[in-house]
Amino acid sequence: MRTTPDKQSVFSHVFSGLEDKKGMSDEPGKGSSDNVQVAVRCRPLSSGEKEAGHSVVVSVDVEQGEVVLTPPTSAGSHRRGEQARTFVFDSVFGPESQQLDIYNETARPIVDSVLEGYNGTIFAYGQTGTGKTFTMQGEKEPPEKRGIIPNSFAHIFGHIASCQGETQFLVRVSYLELYNEEVSDLLSKAVRKRLEVHVRPDVGVTVRDLSCFVVKNADEMEKLMTIGDRNRHFAVTDMNEHSSRSHVVFSVTVERSDVGPDGEPHVRMGKLNLVDLAGSERQSKTGAEGERLKESMKINLSLMMLGNVISQLVDGKSKHIPYRNSKLTLLLQDSLGGNSKTVMIANIGPASYNWDETLNTLRYANRAKNIQNKARINEDPKEAMLREFQKEIEELKRQLEEGSGGEEGEGEEGQRGKRKKRRREDNAGISPRSAAKVRVQLERERAELLKKTGLAEGERDSTRRELERKEEELAKAQEQHAEMERKLKDLSSKVIVGGVNLLEKAETQQRLLEQSARELEKRKKKEAKLTRKLQRKEAERVDMEEKYATLQDEAAAKKTRLKEVWREVQRTREELSNQRADFEQERQAMEETVRELSREVRLHQLVIDAYVPDQYQQLIHSHSTWNDDTGEWHLVGPFINVIITHYDIISVAWHTLETMSRDLSHHLMITRNQNGTPEWHTSPTTLGRSEFTLCLRGHSSADVSCIVT
Ligand SMILES: Nc1ncnc2c1ncn2[C@@H]1O[C@H](COP(=O)(O)OP(=O)(O)OP(=O)(O)O)[C@@H](O)[C@H]1O
């Protein structure tokens, strides 16, 4: 199931394809501008919030797509008496909303586009504990409680199963985690290995060495998701018993091959990125300390960078969008302002004590509405695997046919026949039928050999050896044949065609999804009918009004209109002043983060100054280079980097000119001299030419010295 893990691309740029089953898109490669779609989901009050007596400050108008945030009434709240805030979004969902409705309204159109060959991203954003993971993953049972990710599996394989004709599909998945600004592979055995993110002009953002798995049905996908989830970083915080401490991206790549009007197969490739972000949080509310605090700061910082990117994209003034300021924005580069159809689901809580955070999330989401993406259907992308698989299958079939196709030619002793047989033995092995014939022939030759009495001993031996050699060759050829058949079966099973059940256990899910999609369709039709009726009534009313209007009426109407305009001006003024106040608050929050960060930087500097002598700090400075691709500092050598994490613990890395890093800690020995001072030594045998001595003298860390010899 696993494919070559190297150079797997995440959020790849080159996506192309066709619009309908038969033909290619009229203008391959051309995209249309689409705004990022934004949905808001408000979860119900939790039992803890009810017990604590928190009031509800969020109301949702599904028809109008409106969310209203009313200021808290509790005496202690610093926001008491403020203006209510109203926001309008593409869709909004209240506390009673169902997982299936969320899927059908927000995710279904994106997944449909991915099946046509577009990139799609669905990401959940919001304060910690507001239901991002619930929305993206949901609960395992009952099926109605499943989230967007498992529903998309049922949708994808339900669609493939319903496809008729010659369309072939290849589906593969990968699952990555971004924890403390480091990317790792949740499906790898070396799950904590740090991976590098690169931006390649031809392919877009790629994660080197990220493994990907070809899947044949919805259940295999689900198993992989469960494996990855087990490796994810979670923790208990005051705000959430099962809080995600990392951002994760589950990617599904769907490649499809259709025969175009030119009679040739064409491949389209769509990639679906399902992103569950870690929640923004306040230290005072989550009770974070130590490691949790560090995680929390990294989470907040990356989300702040994401907000910054969103603002700059919307602002449109700056040509340079600071994607490289964090790994999160780098990974989301194509999804925000790039080649992708994107939906953002902003999760909020309804309780009064979260007023500030909820307002922040709504403001964030409101800004994101204006991001313009340029998704395109590309055709025949370079990194498609389906065509490679198809070619390999064809080649294997051809070779196997050659291996068994020469039966009529058996017995022909001409040179051509011999060449063909040799090639068959070399490449394709031999089919069981041909092998049986050859075996009969060999048996016959053996019997004849036994019958011959007048042969010299030497001649008999050489004939016997020849027979044995032929038998060995036959066995080898049969083995090759069986191996090729196995390979062919394996490859063919990975390339999926429609018309078969690919859902197994996910069948109920697919049924529920379809049923809910039908209900949604019915609801929409009913709504459209009502809207038309309302419009007719409104037109009738306007007609009547026009008929009976007098000058006096006109004057009254104008007066009313004037009043309305005046009210509008007042409202806008208030909104402007609210926005200024909000902006000020946001600026203060940013300043606080900057202060926290500078405190951390100072602490690091203190540790460095205390433990790393000046000459080594200068050495590090002079050997450090900034890599624009990875957004990181790299050390170039040869050079020994000494990091002291504890008085008695030293780790040493040797950096060669190629920036390869080797941890040398295990080559170090500690001894104490006659004064009792600890000294570190390296083992000369293991270090060879790059031998060096490292000493730690006295208790003062400033005495650490490191000499390369
Ligand atoms: N719409 C909802 N209906 C019912 N329960 C919900 C809903 N949304 C969230 N919950 C519950 O709220 C709790 C917190 O949800 P969840 O873990 O999904 O939050 P989160 O935003 O992912 O938090 P974090 O950022 O800390 O990971 C869970 O117990 C979840 O079951």
The ligand as an SDF file (V2000), in Angstrom:
LIG
                    3D

 31 33  0  0  0  0  0  0  0  0999 V2000
  -21.3030   21.2990   17.6650 N   0  0  0  0  0  0  0  0  0  0  0  0
  -21.0350   20.5800   18.7700 C   0  0  0  0  0  0  0  0  0  0  0  0
  -21.9960   19.8320   19.3400 N   0  0  0  0  0  0  0  0  0  0  0  0
  -21.7410   19.1120   20.4500 C   0  0  0  0  0  0  0  0  0  0  0  0
  -20.5530   19.0650   21.0870 N   0  0  0  0  0  0  0  0  0  0  0  0
  -19.5640   19.7930   20.5620 C   0  0  0  0  0  0  0  0  0  0  0  0
  -19.7470   20.5840   19.3860 C   0  0  0  0  0  0  0  0  0  0  0  0
  -18.5820   21.1950   19.0960 N   0  0  0  0  0  0  0  0  0  0  0  0
  -17.7200   20.7860   20.0590 C   0  0  0  0  0  0  0  0  0  0  0  0
  -18.2910   19.9650   20.9300 N   0  0  0  0  0  0  0  0  0  0  0  0
  -17.6270   19.3590   22.1040 C   0  0  0  0  0  0  0  0  0  0  0  0
  -16.7870   20.3490   22.6950 O   0  0  0  0  0  0  0  0  0  0  0  0
  -15.5650   19.7970   23.1540 C   0  0  0  0  0  0  0  0  0  0  0  0
  -14.3740   20.5340   22.5230 C   0  0  0  0  0  0  0  0  0  0  0  0
  -14.3930   20.3100   21.1200 O   0  0  0  0  0  0  0  0  0  0  0  0
  -13.0740   20.0970   20.2570 P   0  0  0  0  0  0  0  0  0  0  0  0
  -12.0850   19.2550   20.9520 O   0  0  0  0  0  0  0  0  0  0  0  0
  -13.5240   19.6830   18.9220 O   0  0  0  0  0  0  0  0  0  0  0  0
  -12.5470   21.5860   20.2460 O   0  0  0  0  0  0  0  0  0  0  0  0
  -11.2830   22.1760   19.4740 P   0  0  0  0  0  0  0  0  0  0  0  0
  -11.7150   23.4820   18.9300 O   0  0  0  0  0  0  0  0  0  0  0  0
  -10.7650   21.1840   18.5130 O   0  0  0  0  0  0  0  0  0  0  0  0
  -10.2750   22.3980   20.6680 O   0  0  0  0  0  0  0  0  0  0  0  0
   -8.6640   22.5040   20.6440 P   0  0  0  0  0  0  0  0  0  0  0  0
   -8.2820   23.6910   19.8400 O   0  0  0  0  0  0  0  0  0  0  0  0
   -8.3200   22.6780   22.0960 O   0  0  0  0  0  0  0  0  0  0  0  0
   -8.1780   21.2220   20.1070 O   0  0  0  0  0  0  0  0  0  0  0  0
  -15.6140   18.3260   22.7910 C   0  0  0  0  0  0  0  0  0  0  0  0
  -16.0050   17.5980   23.9100 O   0  0  0  0  0  0  0  0  0  0  0  0
  -16.6690   18.2500   21.7040 C   0  0  0  0  0  0  0  0  0  0  0  0
  -17.3140   16.9990   21.6840 O   0  0  0  0  0  0  0  0  0  0  0  0
  1  2  1  0
  2  3  1  0
  2  7  2  0
  3  4  2  0
  4  5  1  0
  5  6  2  0
  6  7  1  0
  6 10  1  0
  7  8  1  0
  8  9  2  0
  9 10  1  0
 10 11  1  0
 11 12  1  0
 11 30  1  0
 12 13  1  0
 13 14  1  0
 13 28  1  0
 14 15  1  0
 15 16  1  0
 16 17  2  0
 16 18  1  0
 16 19  1  0
 19 20  1  0
 20 21  2  0
 20 22  1  0
 20 23  1  0
 23 24  1  0
 24 25  2  0
 24 26  1  0
 24 27  1  0
 28 29  1  0
 28 30  1  0
 30 31  1  0
M  END
$$$$
